[in-house]
Amino acid sequence: MNKKELTKLYREKSSYPISQNKAKEEIEEFFETLKEAIVIDGKVKFPKIGTFEILSKQPRVISNPVTRELMTIYPKKIIKFRASKKIK
């Protein structure tokens, strides 16, 4: 599902009439708030839905399959979502 489909679904489920642009703005605002909360606390938990958390990937050395040259992949942080048992 992309953002356009999400805004369309949000408009349908909304209890009051809302424009496409306003729905998109509200969704963007939610995502920005979620990003800020994850950066501050490292974890955001929604009861009965799931948990967003930051994971750190360690640096590693890989081999290029064509040239067999060794390359280093630098450490990075990713956001992971784990669904709760009620959603599964």
Secondary structure, 3 states (H helix, E strand, C coil): CCHHHHHHHHHHHCCCCCCHHHHHHHHHHHHHHHHHHHHHHCEEEECCCEEEEEEEECCEEEECCCCCCEEEECCEEEEEEEECCCCC
